[in-house]
Amino acid sequence: APCMYRQASKNDYQDVLEKIQQKTLAYGDRTLMAEFRLGQGADLPRHSHPHEQTGYLVSGELTLTIGDETRQVKPGDSWCIAGAVEHKATAVEDSVAIEVFSPVREDYIPQV
């Protein structure tokens, strides 16, 4: 069932990779929003998935590669990664990003 409202909490972070944590925020039938915390030096290897992914950097700095294009991403910057396009990221410093996935990433729906 959709989670239309989710109160702020310091809990519910899942370890995704070394120095990378993910927390599912609100989600509905078509989109899911997640918070990612990346520690300085965290390396998200090149990967792809069928979901479109739209992101916003809240704090920190990332080196983000989408397809063949690499950019330095600073707070306030945003991006959109089409489904099936390979991408990777490295945290230049401790960073927080908010990302929305469509369709919903079933693997990010919290198991109660």
DSSP file (Angstrom, degrees, kcal/mol; ACC not computed):
  #  RESIDUE AA STRUCTURE BP1 BP2  ACC     N-H-->O    O-->H-N    N-H-->O    O-->H-N    TCO  KAPPA ALPHA  PHI   PSI    X-CA   Y-CA   Z-CA
    1    1 A A              0   0    0      0, 0.0    27,-0.0     0, 0.0     0, 0.0   0.000 360.0 360.0 360.0 146.1    0.0    0.0    0.0
    2    2 A P        -     0   0    0      0, 0.0     2,-0.7     0, 0.0    26,-0.2  -0.233 360.0-142.5 -60.0 148.9    1.2    3.5   -0.7
    3    3 A C  B     +A   27   0A   0     24,-1.8    24,-2.1     1,-0.1     3,-0.1  -0.861  26.6 172.7-111.3  91.5    3.0    5.4    2.1
    4    4 A M        +     0   0    0     -2,-0.7     2,-0.4    22,-0.2    -1,-0.1   0.752  65.2  31.0 -77.9 -24.8    1.6    8.9    1.5
    5    5 A Y        -     0   0    0     -3,-0.1     2,-0.4    20,-0.1    -1,-0.2  -0.998  62.3-179.9-137.9 132.9    3.0   10.5    4.6
    6    6 A R        -     0   0    0     -2,-0.4    20,-0.2    -3,-0.1     2,-0.1  -0.969  21.6-136.2-137.0 121.1    6.2    9.7    6.5
    7    7 A Q        -     0   0    0     -2,-0.4    -2,-0.0     1,-0.1     0, 0.0  -0.411  34.5 -94.5 -73.8 148.0    7.3   11.5    9.6
    8    8 A A        +     0   0    0     -2,-0.1     2,-0.3     2,-0.1    -1,-0.1  -0.317  54.3 165.0 -59.6 141.5   11.0   12.5   10.0
    9    9 A S        -     0   0    0      2,-0.2    -3,-0.0    -3,-0.1    -1,-0.0  -0.982  45.0-136.7-158.0 150.7   13.0   10.0   11.9
   10   10 A K  S    S+     0   0    0     -2,-0.3     3,-0.2     2,-0.0     2,-0.1   0.425  86.7  73.8 -88.1   1.9   16.7    9.3   12.5
   11   11 A N        +     0   0    0      1,-0.2    -2,-0.2    12,-0.0     0, 0.0  -0.271  60.6  63.0-101.2-172.3   16.0    5.5   12.1
   12   12 A D        +     0   0    0      1,-0.2    12,-0.4    -2,-0.1     2,-0.4   0.610  60.8 146.6  72.3  16.5   15.2    3.2    9.1
   13   13 A Y        -     0   0    0     -3,-0.2     2,-0.4    10,-0.1    -1,-0.2  -0.698  32.7-155.6 -82.8 135.8   18.5    3.7    7.3
   14   14 A Q  E     -B   22   0A   0      8,-3.2     8,-2.6    -2,-0.4     2,-0.6  -0.902  19.0-120.0-109.9 138.8   19.7    0.6    5.4
   15   15 A D  E     +B   21   0A   0     -2,-0.4     6,-0.2     6,-0.2     3,-0.1  -0.687  35.3 171.3 -76.6 120.8   23.4    0.0    4.6
   16   16 A V  E     -     0   0A   0      4,-2.7     2,-0.3    -2,-0.6    -1,-0.2   0.889  64.9 -20.7 -94.5 -55.0   23.6   -0.3    0.8
   17   17 A L  E >  S-B   20   0A   0      3,-1.1     3,-2.4    27,-0.0    -1,-0.5  -0.848  99.2 -51.3-142.1 175.8   27.3   -0.4    0.2
   18   18 A E  T 3  S+     0   0    0      1,-0.3    25,-0.4    -2,-0.3     3,-0.1  -0.354 128.8   0.3 -56.1 127.4   30.3    0.7    2.2
   19   19 A K  T 3  S+     0   0    0      1,-0.1    20,-3.2    23,-0.1     2,-0.4   0.590 112.5 106.5  68.1  13.4   29.7    4.3    3.4
   20   20 A I  E <   +BC  17  38A   0     -3,-2.4    -4,-2.7    18,-0.2    -3,-1.1  -0.981  43.8 179.8-128.0 124.3   26.3    4.5    1.6
   21   21 A Q  E     -BC  15  37A   0     16,-2.6    16,-2.5    -2,-0.4     2,-0.4  -0.932   8.4-160.3-121.0 146.2   23.0    4.4    3.5
   22   22 A Q  E     -BC  14  36A   0     -8,-2.6    -8,-3.2    -2,-0.4     2,-0.4  -0.972   6.1-174.3-126.7 139.5   19.5    4.5    2.0
   23   23 A K  E     - C   0  35A   0     12,-2.5    12,-3.0    -2,-0.4     2,-0.4  -0.990  22.2-133.4-133.5 126.0   16.2    5.4    3.6
   24   24 A T  E     - C   0  34A   0    -12,-0.4    10,-0.3    -2,-0.4     3,-0.1  -0.631  26.7-177.7 -78.0 131.6   12.9    5.1    1.9
   25   25 A L  E     -     0   0A   0      8,-3.3    -1,-0.1    -2,-0.4   -20,-0.1   0.144  50.0 -24.0-101.1-140.6   10.7    8.2    2.4
   26   26 A A  E     +     0   0A   0    -20,-0.2     7,-2.4   -22,-0.1    -1,-0.4  -0.380  65.4 177.0 -71.9 151.6    7.1    8.6    1.0
   27   27 A Y  E     -AC   3  32A   0    -24,-2.1   -24,-1.8     5,-0.2     5,-0.2  -0.987   9.8-176.5-151.4 158.1    6.0    6.5   -1.9
   28   28 A G        -     0   0    0      3,-2.9    76,-0.1    -2,-0.3   -25,-0.1  -0.343  53.5 -64.7-129.7-149.5    2.8    6.0   -4.0
   29   29 A D  S    S+     0   0    0     -2,-0.1    75,-0.4     1,-0.1     3,-0.1   0.764 129.4  21.4 -79.4 -25.5    1.7    3.8   -6.8
   30   30 A R  S    S+     0   0    0      1,-0.2     2,-0.3    73,-0.1    -1,-0.1   0.617 121.3  40.2-119.9 -18.7    4.1    5.4   -9.4
   31   31 A T        -     0   0    0     71,-0.1    -3,-2.9    72,-0.1     2,-0.4  -0.950  51.6-164.2-135.6 154.7    6.9    7.0   -7.6
   32   32 A L  E     -CD  27 101A   0     69,-1.8    69,-3.1    -2,-0.3     2,-0.4  -0.996  11.3-152.9-137.2 131.9    9.2    6.3   -4.6
   33   33 A M  E     + D   0 100A   0     -7,-2.4    -8,-3.3    -2,-0.4     2,-0.3  -0.877  17.5 179.9-107.7 136.5   11.4    8.9   -2.8
   34   34 A A  E     -CD  24  99A   0     65,-3.1    65,-2.9    -2,-0.4     2,-0.4  -0.962  22.4-138.1-135.7 150.8   14.5    7.9   -1.0
   35   35 A E  E     -CD  23  98A   0    -12,-3.0   -12,-2.5    -2,-0.3     2,-0.4  -0.913  18.9-163.0-105.5 135.3   17.3    9.7    1.0
   36   36 A F  E     -CD  22  97A   0     61,-3.1    61,-2.5    -2,-0.4     2,-0.5  -0.974   5.8-162.9-119.0 132.7   20.9    8.6    0.4
   37   37 A R  E     -CD  21  96A   0    -16,-2.5   -16,-2.6    -2,-0.4     2,-0.5  -0.971  10.7-172.0-111.9 123.3   23.7    9.4    2.8
   38   38 A L  E     -CD  20  95A   0     57,-2.6    57,-3.0    -2,-0.5   -18,-0.2  -0.968  14.2-141.1-119.2 122.1   27.2    9.0    1.3
   39   39 A G    >   -     0   0    0    -20,-3.2     3,-2.8    -2,-0.5    52,-0.3  -0.451  44.4 -76.8 -76.0 153.3   30.3    9.2    3.4
   40   40 A Q  T 3  S+     0   0    0      1,-0.3    52,-0.2    -2,-0.1    -1,-0.2  -0.236 122.6  19.3 -50.2 130.6   33.4   10.9    2.0
   41   41 A G  T 3  S+     0   0    0     50,-3.0    -1,-0.3     1,-0.3    51,-0.1   0.339  85.8 151.7  88.4  -6.2   35.1    8.6   -0.5
   42   42 A A    <   -     0   0    0     -3,-2.8    49,-2.4   -23,-0.2     2,-0.5  -0.312  31.3-154.1 -58.9 140.2   32.0    6.4   -1.0
   43   43 A D  E     -E   90   0A   0    -25,-0.4    47,-0.2    47,-0.2   -25,-0.1  -0.954  12.6-167.2-125.8 113.1   32.0    4.8   -4.4
   44   44 A L  E     -E   89   0A   0     45,-3.3    45,-1.9    -2,-0.5     3,-0.1  -0.875  29.6-134.7 -95.6 108.1   28.7    3.8   -6.1
   45   45 A P  E     -     0   0A   0      0, 0.0    42,-0.1     0, 0.0     2,-0.0  -0.121  32.5 -77.1 -67.1 162.0   29.9    1.6   -9.0
   46   46 A R  E    S+     0   0A   0     42,-0.1     2,-0.3    40,-0.1    42,-0.2  -0.324  71.3 143.5 -57.7 130.8   28.5    1.9  -12.5
   47   47 A H  E     -E   87   0A   0     40,-2.1    40,-2.4    -3,-0.1     2,-0.3  -0.951  31.7-150.7-157.9 171.4   25.1    0.3  -12.7
   48   48 A S        -     0   0    0     -2,-0.3    38,-0.1    38,-0.2    35,-0.1  -0.972   8.8-178.4-147.3 162.4   21.7    0.6  -14.4
   49   49 A H        -     0   0    0     -2,-0.3    35,-3.5    36,-0.3    36,-0.3  -0.958  41.8-106.6-154.2 162.7   18.1   -0.3  -13.6
   50   50 A P  S    S+     0   0    0      0, 0.0     2,-0.2     0, 0.0    33,-0.2   0.654  88.1  99.3 -71.6 -12.3   14.8    0.1  -15.5
   51   51 A H  S    S-     0   0    0     32,-0.1     2,-0.3    31,-0.1    33,-0.3  -0.515  75.0-126.2 -79.4 137.8   13.7    3.0  -13.2
   52   52 A E  E     -F  102   0A   0     50,-3.1    50,-2.1    -2,-0.2     2,-0.4  -0.628  30.8-156.2 -71.5 142.5   13.9    6.6  -14.1
   53   53 A Q  E     -FG 101  81A   0     28,-2.5    28,-3.4    -2,-0.3     2,-0.5  -0.975  14.5-174.2-133.7 117.5   15.8    8.4  -11.3
   54   54 A T  E     -FG 100  80A   0     46,-2.5    46,-3.0    -2,-0.4     2,-0.3  -0.951  16.6-174.2-114.1 128.3   15.6   12.1  -10.5
   55   55 A G  E     -FG  99  79A   0     24,-2.6    24,-2.0    -2,-0.5     2,-0.3  -0.824  21.3-165.0-128.9 162.4   17.8   13.5   -7.8
   56   56 A Y  E     -FG  98  78A   0     42,-2.1    42,-2.6    -2,-0.3     2,-0.7  -0.986  22.3-133.9-143.1 127.9   18.7   16.6   -5.8
   57   57 A L  E     +F   97   0A   0     20,-2.6    19,-3.0    -2,-0.3    40,-0.2  -0.766  21.0 179.9 -89.7 117.9   21.8   17.1   -3.8
   58   58 A V  E     -     0   0A   0     38,-2.4     2,-0.3    -2,-0.7    -1,-0.2   0.902  66.6 -11.0 -80.3 -45.6   21.0   18.5   -0.3
   59   59 A S  E    S+F   96   0A   0     37,-1.6    37,-2.0    16,-0.1    -1,-0.3  -0.984 103.3  29.8-153.9 159.3   24.6   18.8    1.0
   60   60 A G  E    S-     0   0A   0     -2,-0.3     2,-0.3    35,-0.2    35,-0.2  -0.573  79.3 -79.3  94.0-155.5   28.1   17.7    0.2
   61   61 A E  E     -F   93   0A   0     32,-0.5    31,-2.1    -2,-0.2    32,-1.3  -0.962  37.0-170.0-154.0 135.2   29.6   17.2   -3.3
   62   62 A L  E     -FH  91  73A   0     11,-2.0    11,-3.3    -2,-0.3     2,-0.6  -0.911  23.4-139.4-122.7 151.2   29.4   14.2   -5.7
   63   63 A T  E     -FH  90  72A   0     27,-2.7    27,-1.9    -2,-0.3     2,-0.5  -0.970  36.0-170.7-101.8 113.0   31.2   13.3   -8.9
   64   64 A L  E     -FH  89  71A   0      7,-2.7     7,-2.5    -2,-0.6     2,-0.5  -0.917  14.3-167.0-115.6 127.1   28.3   11.9  -10.9
   65   65 A T  E     -FH  88  70A   0     23,-2.8    23,-2.1    -2,-0.5     2,-0.5  -0.961   5.1-178.5-113.6 124.1   28.6   10.1  -14.2
   66   66 A I  E >   -FH  87  69A   0      3,-2.6     3,-2.1    -2,-0.5     2,-0.4  -0.981  69.7 -42.3-120.0 116.1   25.5    9.5  -16.3
   67   67 A G  T 3  S-     0   0    0     19,-3.1    21,-0.0    -2,-0.5    14,-0.0  -0.530 126.1 -24.8  63.2-120.7   26.2    7.6  -19.5
   68   68 A D  T 3  S+     0   0    0     -2,-0.4     2,-0.5    -3,-0.1    -1,-0.3   0.364 118.4  96.4-102.7   3.4   29.5    9.2  -20.7
   69   69 A E  E <   -H   66   0A   0     -3,-2.1    -3,-2.6     2,-0.0     2,-0.4  -0.841  52.4-167.7-104.3 127.5   29.1   12.6  -19.1
   70   70 A T  E     +H   65   0A   0     -2,-0.5     2,-0.3    -5,-0.2    -5,-0.2  -0.927  11.1 173.1-114.1 134.9   30.7   13.3  -15.7
   71   71 A R  E     -H   64   0A   0     -7,-2.5    -7,-2.7    -2,-0.4     2,-0.6  -0.968  35.6-119.1-137.5 152.9   29.9   16.4  -13.6
   72   72 A Q  E     -H   63   0A   0     -2,-0.3     2,-0.5    -9,-0.2    -9,-0.2  -0.840  34.7-153.4 -87.0 125.3   30.7   17.8  -10.2
   73   73 A V  E     -H   62   0A   0    -11,-3.3   -11,-2.0    -2,-0.6     3,-0.1  -0.891  14.0-175.4-108.5 127.5   27.4   18.1   -8.3
   74   74 A K    >   -     0   0    0     -2,-0.5     3,-2.5   -13,-0.2   -17,-0.3  -0.721  42.9 -64.6-116.9 166.0   27.0   20.7   -5.6
   75   75 A P  T 3  S+     0   0    0      0, 0.0   -17,-0.2     0, 0.0    -1,-0.1  -0.220 123.9  25.9 -53.9 134.1   24.2   21.4   -3.1
   76   76 A G  T 3  S+     0   0    0    -19,-3.0     2,-0.1     1,-0.4   -18,-0.1   0.173  93.7 121.2  95.5 -16.2   21.1   22.6   -5.0
   77   77 A D    <   -     0   0    0     -3,-2.5   -20,-2.6   -20,-0.2    -1,-0.4  -0.468  42.7-167.5 -76.6 152.9   22.0   20.8   -8.2
   78   78 A S  E     -G   56   0A   0    -22,-0.2     2,-0.3    -2,-0.1   -22,-0.2  -0.919   6.9-172.3-138.1 165.0   19.6   18.2   -9.6
   79   79 A W  E     -G   55   0A   0    -24,-2.0   -24,-2.6    -2,-0.3     2,-0.4  -0.965  15.0-146.7-151.9 161.7   19.7   15.4  -12.2
   80   80 A C  E     -G   54   0A   0     -2,-0.3     2,-0.6   -26,-0.2   -26,-0.3  -0.980  10.2-163.5-137.9 126.6   17.5   13.0  -14.1
   81   81 A I  E     -G   53   0A   0    -28,-3.4   -28,-2.5    -2,-0.4     3,-0.1  -0.941  20.2-132.4-112.1 118.1   18.8    9.5  -15.2
   82   82 A A    >   -     0   0    0     -2,-0.6     3,-1.7   -30,-0.2   -31,-0.1  -0.288  39.4 -83.3 -65.3 153.8   16.6    7.8  -17.8
   83   83 A G  T 3  S+     0   0    0      1,-0.2   -31,-0.2   -33,-0.2    -1,-0.1  -0.277 113.7  15.0 -56.6 141.7   15.8    4.1  -17.2
   84   84 A A  T 3  S+     0   0    0    -35,-3.5     2,-0.5   -33,-0.3    -1,-0.2   0.441  91.2 130.5  72.9   2.8   18.4    1.6  -18.3
   85   85 A V    <   -     0   0    0     -3,-1.7   -36,-0.3   -36,-0.3    -1,-0.2  -0.759  61.0-120.5 -88.4 129.9   21.2    4.3  -18.6
   86   86 A E        +     0   0    0     -2,-0.5   -19,-3.1   -38,-0.1     2,-0.3  -0.405  41.4 166.6 -69.6 143.1   24.4    3.4  -16.7
   87   87 A H  E     -EF  47  66A   0    -40,-2.4   -40,-2.1   -21,-0.2     2,-0.3  -0.981  15.0-176.7-152.8 159.8   25.5    5.8  -14.0
   88   88 A K  E     - F   0  65A   0    -23,-2.1   -23,-2.8    -2,-0.3     2,-0.3  -0.963   6.8-159.5-152.8 164.0   28.0    5.9  -11.1
   89   89 A A  E     -EF  44  64A   0    -45,-1.9   -45,-3.3    -2,-0.3     2,-0.4  -0.998   7.8-162.5-150.4 149.4   28.9    8.3   -8.3
   90   90 A T  E     -EF  43  63A   0    -27,-1.9   -27,-2.7    -2,-0.3     2,-0.7  -0.999  25.0-128.3-130.4 135.2   31.7    9.1   -5.9
   91   91 A A  E     - F   0  62A   0    -49,-2.4   -50,-3.0    -2,-0.4   -29,-0.2  -0.742  16.6-171.5 -85.1 113.6   31.3   11.2   -2.8
   92   92 A V  E    S-     0   0A   0    -31,-2.1     2,-0.3    -2,-0.7    -1,-0.2   0.830  79.7  -6.0 -70.4 -33.0   33.9   14.0   -2.7
   93   93 A E  E    S- F   0  61A   0    -32,-1.3   -32,-0.5    -3,-0.1    -1,-0.2  -0.912 109.1 -53.7-147.8 173.0   32.8   14.8    0.8
   94   94 A D  E    S-     0   0A   0     -2,-0.3     2,-0.3   -34,-0.1   -55,-0.2  -0.312  71.2-176.0 -52.5 131.1   30.0   13.6    3.2
   95   95 A S  E     -D   38   0A   0    -57,-3.0   -57,-2.6   -35,-0.2     2,-0.4  -0.938  28.8-155.7-138.5 153.6   26.8   14.1    1.1
   96   96 A V  E     +DF  37  59A   0    -37,-2.0   -38,-2.4    -2,-0.3   -37,-1.6  -0.997  19.1 179.4-129.2 127.4   23.0   13.8    1.3
   97   97 A A  E     -DF  36  57A   0    -61,-2.5   -61,-3.1    -2,-0.4     2,-0.5  -0.962  18.6-149.6-127.6 145.7   20.9   13.3   -1.8
   98   98 A I  E     -DF  35  56A   0    -42,-2.6   -42,-2.1    -2,-0.4     2,-0.4  -0.958  23.0-177.0-110.5 130.9   17.2   12.9   -2.3
   99   99 A E  E     -DF  34  55A   0    -65,-2.9   -65,-3.1    -2,-0.5     2,-0.4  -0.979  17.5-152.7-134.2 145.0   16.1   10.8   -5.2
  100  100 A V  E     -DF  33  54A   0    -46,-3.0   -46,-2.5    -2,-0.4     2,-0.4  -0.953  13.3-159.3-115.8 132.3   12.8    9.8   -6.8
  101  101 A F  E     -DF  32  53A   0    -69,-3.1   -69,-1.8    -2,-0.4   -48,-0.2  -0.910   9.1-137.6-114.0 137.6   12.3    6.5   -8.7
  102  102 A S  E    S+ F   0  52A   0    -50,-2.1   -50,-3.1    -2,-0.4     2,-0.2  -0.979  87.2  30.5-140.9 129.4    9.6    5.7  -11.2
  103  103 A P  S    S-     0   0    0      0, 0.0   -71,-0.2     0, 0.0   -73,-0.1   0.627 116.1 -90.3 -65.7 176.3    8.2    3.2  -11.4
  104  104 A V        -     0   0    0    -75,-0.4     2,-1.0    -2,-0.2    -2,-0.1  -0.273  35.1-123.1 -56.6 134.7    8.4    2.4   -7.7
  105  105 A R    >   -     0   0    0      1,-0.2     3,-2.0    -4,-0.2     4,-0.4  -0.736  20.6-162.5 -81.4 105.7   11.5    0.4   -6.7
  106  106 A E  G >  S+     0   0    0     -2,-1.0     3,-1.3     1,-0.3    -1,-0.2   0.831  86.9  62.7 -59.5 -32.0    9.9   -2.6   -5.1
  107  107 A D  G 3  S+     0   0    0      1,-0.3    -1,-0.3    -3,-0.1    -2,-0.1   0.630 101.6  52.9 -70.8 -10.7   13.3   -3.5   -3.4
  108  108 A Y  G <  S+     0   0    0     -3,-2.0    -1,-0.3     2,-0.1    -2,-0.2   0.458  78.7 109.3-101.6  -2.3   13.1   -0.2   -1.5
  109  109 A I  S <  S-     0   0    0     -3,-1.3   -77,-0.0    -4,-0.4    -3,-0.0  -0.631  79.2-114.2 -75.2 122.7    9.6   -0.7    0.0
  110  110 A P        -     0   0    0      0, 0.0     2,-0.6     0, 0.0    -1,-0.1  -0.281  21.2-132.0 -60.0 135.7   10.1   -1.3    3.7
  111  111 A Q              0   0    0      1,-0.1     0, 0.0    -3,-0.0     0, 0.0  -0.807 360.0 360.0 -89.4 120.1    9.2   -4.8    4.9
  112  112 A V              0   0    0     -2,-0.6    -1,-0.1     0, 0.0     0, 0.0   0.456 360.0 360.0 -85.1 360.0    7.0   -4.5    8.0
